[in-house]
Amino acid sequence: MGVGLAAPAFLAEDESGSGSSDFERRPARRLEAVGRPPRERSRRRLRVLLVEDDPSMRLVCTVNLEAAGFEVIAASTGSEGVELAESEQPDLVLLDVMLPDLGGFEVAERLPAVPVVFLSARASMEDLERGRLVGAIDYVTKPFDPIGLPIRLREDLELLSEGGPGRVWRSRFGSWPSE
């Protein structure tokens, strides 16, 4: 029996923004539709270190980020993420909070020179505040739109270059109680 090729499936909300109870298979969208403007084609690919212990979530993020032109380096534990961040020097770390060894907040504290965006089901105000305090520039809560993720990360990096981490945070969450 031969191995066939299949188009990648993307998990996302429907056009009305209301998702359905079952995951839907969607055809791949053109790269420009997921945040890769034509003028950026000649630039170096942005490198994202994805630290996520759930294999299906890692796959969904990797497929969508790579389809949008990012280079993805993946780790399944916090300690592996720290090692890869040091050796691979990514442009951004996309980091789960709940990991099997080092927690995401601890990982972020060990990576002060790399922009961190948390990707987590933990969405309390305390979790967001803790993410902000350990230096995260953004905090994406699960469930999220995986097709919109590359656009959001590009916007985060653009805002970061224009005005630092505080500008990114304020654009996503407005003023923050601790400011």
ABEGO torsion letter per residue (X at the ends): XBBBBBBBBBBBBBAAGABBABBBBBBBBBAAAAGBBAAAAABBBBBBBBBBABAAAAAAAAAAAAAAGBBBBBBABAAAAAAAAAAAGBABBBBBABBABBBAAAAAAABAABBBBBBBABABAAAAAAAAAAGBABBBBOBBBAAAAAAAAAAAAAAAAAAEAAAAAAAAAEBBAAX
